[in-house]
Amino acid sequence: MTYRWSSCASKARVPVCDRRPSDGITPEKLGWIVAGGLLGILGTTADRCILPPFPSQVSLPLFGIAVRVGTRRTAQTRHHQLIGGSMSTKQLSAFAILATAISISAPACAAESGFYLGAGVGQSTFKEDSSNINFDENATAWKAFAGYRIGALPIVDFAGELTYRDFGHPDKTGAEFKAKGGDASGLAIVTLGPVDLFGRLGVGRYSVDTNISGATRNEDSTSEIFGVGAGFRLGRVNIRIEWERVEPDLVQHIDMYTINAYWRF
């Protein structure tokens, strides 16, 4: 039995019993538990996304080793201040093991490569602001496309697409526009599990017809196309939403907002 001074003014010595290493969570032990969980996730990620020869079965042993080493190191140090709360080492270990197991069962990071066919429908906005007219009107638009996705990397991916699109036929009093055409573009894709975030850049050939106060014109011109979007993969079925812009002759620009579905072969 040992003694310590109490905090009261009398400085009376109060007997306290020797303490054995507690099952409470010290900062060091908690750090080792978190590190073990991260090692487990890293093992799974390496198996599924980066290093095929690295087996996912090592992720849980890595976690167990980290927790055991952390527990032993903490037991040797009695003077760490305990973190308040009722959660024990065993409980935290169980939670971390569960998180690691969930990560093992998560879907692969990289999307599969292959050809796909799809179509989309939505709305276009024609914008023309000149000395002759101020035009800012909407119309129903649609597109059909075919593409190939590389699917070689776990986080960053690429695809190429050929698209035919009809921007619709908006009109207002004294003016009407019509546009359609085809383009080829590349997609740079950031893959977050089944979610895709992507940007588009390409070039196309578009035909624009205008009728302004009875004067008609038709122009075929080349324009770049660019846009951004987000998608969700459900097996071979893929859903995405997208904004795109082209800038052909006879119109300042055309924006296209679509929801799309495509099938990967």
C-alpha positions in Angstrom: 0.0 0.0 0.0 1.2 3.5 -0.9 0.2 7.0 0.2 -0.5 10.2 -1.6 -1.2 13.7 -0.3 -4.8 14.8 -0.5 -5.7 18.2 -2.0 -7.3 19.5 1.2 -5.6 22.1 3.4 -4.6 19.6 6.1 -2.4 17.7 3.7 -3.6 14.5 5.3 -2.1 11.3 3.8 -4.7 9.1 2.3 -3.9 5.5 1.6 -4.5 4.3 -2.0 -3.9 0.8 -3.4 -1.3 0.1 -6.1 -2.8 0.2 -9.6 -2.4 -2.5 -12.1 -2.4 -1.6 -15.8 -6.0 -0.5 -16.5 -8.1 -1.7 -19.4 -9.0 1.9 -20.0 -8.1 3.7 -23.2 -4.9 5.7 -23.0 -3.9 8.1 -25.9 -1.2 5.7 -26.9 -3.4 2.7 -27.0 -6.1 4.5 -28.9 -3.5 5.6 -31.4 -2.4 2.0 -32.0 -6.1 0.9 -32.4 -6.7 3.6 -35.0 -3.4 2.7 -36.8 -4.5 -1.0 -36.8 -7.8 -0.1 -38.4 -6.0 2.0 -41.0 -3.6 -0.9 -41.7 -6.6 -3.2 -42.3 -8.2 -0.8 -44.7 -4.9 -0.2 -46.5 -4.5 -4.0 -46.9 -8.0 -4.3 -48.4 -7.4 -1.3 -50.7 -4.1 -2.7 -51.9 -5.8 -6.0 -52.6 -8.7 -4.5 -54.5 -7.3 -1.4 -56.1 -3.5 -1.3 -56.3 -1.5 -4.5 -55.7 -3.3 -7.7 -56.8 -0.7 -10.0 -55.1 -1.4 -8.4 -51.7 -4.1 -10.7 -50.1 -6.9 -9.0 -48.2 -6.7 -11.8 -45.6 -3.7 -10.0 -44.1 -5.8 -6.9 -43.2 -7.3 -8.3 -40.0 -4.0 -9.9 -38.8 -2.3 -6.5 -39.4 -5.0 -5.0 -37.2 -4.6 -7.6 -34.5 -0.8 -7.1 -34.4 -1.1 -3.4 -34.1 -3.6 -3.6 -31.3 -1.5 -6.2 -29.4 1.7 -4.2 -29.7 -0.2 -1.1 -28.6 -1.7 -2.8 -25.6 1.7 -4.1 -24.5 3.4 -0.8 -24.9 0.7 0.9 -23.0 0.8 -1.6 -20.1 4.5 -0.7 -19.6 3.7 2.9 -19.1 1.5 3.5 -15.9 1.6 7.3 -15.8 -0.5 8.1 -18.9 -3.7 10.0 -18.1 -6.7 7.9 -18.9 -9.3 9.2 -21.3 -12.7 9.6 -19.7 -15.6 7.4 -20.7 -16.8 3.9 -20.3 -15.7 2.4 -23.6 -13.0 -0.3 -23.1 -10.2 -1.5 -25.3 -12.2 -4.6 -26.2 -15.1 -2.5 -27.4 -13.0 -0.2 -29.5 -11.2 -3.2 -30.9 -14.5 -4.8 -31.9 -15.6 -1.6 -33.6 -12.4 -1.3 -35.5 -12.5 -4.9 -36.6 -16.0 -4.5 -37.8 -15.0 -1.4 -39.8 -12.2 -3.4 -41.4 -14.5 -6.3 -42.2 -16.9 -3.9 -43.9 -14.1 -2.4 -46.0 -13.2 -6.0 -47.1 -16.7 -6.5 -48.4 -16.8 -3.2 -50.1 -17.0 -3.2 -54.0 -13.8 -2.9 -56.0 -12.5 0.7 -56.5 -11.9 0.5 -60.2 -14.7 0.4 -62.7 -14.6 -2.4 -65.3 -13.5 -1.5 -68.8 -15.6 -2.0 -71.9 -17.9 -0.6 -74.6 -21.2 1.0 -73.7 -24.2 2.5 -75.4 -26.6 5.0 -74.0 -29.0 7.9 -74.4 -30.0 11.0 -72.5 -32.8 13.5 -72.4 -33.2 16.9 -70.9 -33.2 20.6 -71.7 -31.1 23.0 -73.7 -30.7 26.7 -73.4 -29.9 28.9 -76.4 -28.2 32.1 -75.6 -27.6 34.9 -78.2 -27.1 38.5 -77.2 -26.3 40.8 -80.2 -27.4 44.0 -81.8 -30.0 42.1 -83.7 -31.6 40.1 -81.0 -31.5 39.2 -77.3 -32.5 35.5 -77.2 -32.4 33.3 -74.1 -34.9 30.4 -74.5 -35.1 26.7 -73.5 -36.1 23.6 -75.5 -36.3 19.8 -75.0 -33.0 18.2 -76.0 -31.8 14.6 -76.4 -28.6 12.7 -77.3 -27.4 9.2 -78.1 -23.8 8.1 -77.5 -21.4 5.2 -77.7 -18.2 5.0 -75.7 -15.3 2.9 -74.3 -14.1 3.1 -70.7 -10.5 2.1 -70.0 -11.1 1.0 -66.3 -7.4 0.5 -65.7 -6.8 2.7 -62.6 -8.6 2.6 -59.2 -9.3 6.3 -58.6 -8.7 8.1 -61.9 -10.2 6.7 -65.1 -10.7 7.8 -68.7 -13.2 7.2 -71.5 -13.9 8.2 -75.0 -17.3 8.9 -76.5 -19.0 9.6 -79.9 -22.3 11.5 -79.5 -25.1 12.6 -81.7 -27.2 15.3 -80.1 -30.3 17.3 -81.0 -30.5 20.6 -79.1 -34.1 21.2 -79.9 -36.1 24.1 -81.4 -36.6 27.0 -79.1 -38.5 30.1 -80.3 -40.1 33.3 -79.2 -41.9 36.1 -81.0 -39.9 37.1 -84.0 -37.1 34.5 -83.6 -36.4 30.8 -83.6 -33.3 28.6 -83.5 -32.6 25.0 -84.2 -29.4 23.1 -83.7 -28.0 19.5 -83.9 -24.8 17.7 -84.6 -22.2 15.2 -83.5 -19.0 15.3 -81.5 -16.1 13.2 -80.2 -14.9 13.8 -76.7 -12.8 12.4 -73.9 -13.8 12.0 -70.3 -11.5 12.3 -67.2 -13.2 10.4 -64.4 -12.6 10.4 -60.6 -14.0 7.1 -59.2 -15.3 7.1 -55.6 -16.7 3.6 -55.1 -19.7 3.3 -57.4 -19.8 7.1 -57.9 -18.2 8.8 -60.9 -17.3 12.5 -61.1 -16.1 13.5 -64.5 -15.2 16.3 -66.9 -15.6 16.3 -70.6 -13.6 18.0 -73.4 -14.0 17.4 -77.1 -14.8 18.8 -80.5 -17.9 18.6 -82.7 -19.6 19.6 -85.9 -22.9 21.4 -85.5 -25.6 22.7 -87.8 -27.5 25.8 -86.6 -30.7 27.3 -88.3 -32.1 30.6 -87.4 -35.1 32.6 -88.4 -35.0 36.2 -87.1 -37.8 38.5 -88.2 -38.3 36.4 -91.4 -34.6 36.3 -92.3 -33.3 32.7 -92.3 -29.7 31.5 -92.1 -28.0 28.1 -91.8 -24.4 27.5 -90.7 -22.3 24.4 -90.2 -19.4 25.0 -87.9 -16.9 23.3 -85.7 -16.9 24.0 -82.0 -15.3 22.6 -78.8 -17.6 20.9 -76.3 -16.9 20.8 -72.6 -18.9 19.9 -69.5 -19.0 18.2 -66.1 -21.2 15.5 -64.6 -21.7 12.8 -62.0 -22.8 9.2 -62.4 -23.7 6.1 -60.4 -22.8 2.6 -61.5 -25.3 -0.3 -60.8 -23.6 -3.3 -62.3 -23.8 -2.9 -66.0 -26.4 -0.2 -65.8 -25.1 3.4 -65.3 -27.0 6.6 -64.6 -25.5 10.0 -64.8 -26.4 13.7 -64.9 -24.5 16.2 -67.0 -24.1 19.8 -68.1 -22.4 20.5 -71.5 -21.8 23.6 -73.5 -21.0 24.2 -77.2 -20.3 27.5 -79.0 -21.2 27.1 -82.7 -21.7 29.9 -85.2 -25.0 31.9 -85.2 -25.4 31.5 -81.5 -23.4 32.7 -78.5 -23.6 29.3 -76.8 -25.9 26.4 -76.2 -26.1 24.7 -72.7 -27.4 21.2 -72.5 -28.6 19.6 -69.2 -29.4 15.9 -69.4 -30.0 12.8 -67.4 -28.5 9.7 -69.1 -28.6 6.0 -68.9 -26.2 3.6 -70.6 -25.4 -0.1 -70.7 -21.9 -1.4 -70.5 -21.2 -4.6 -72.4 
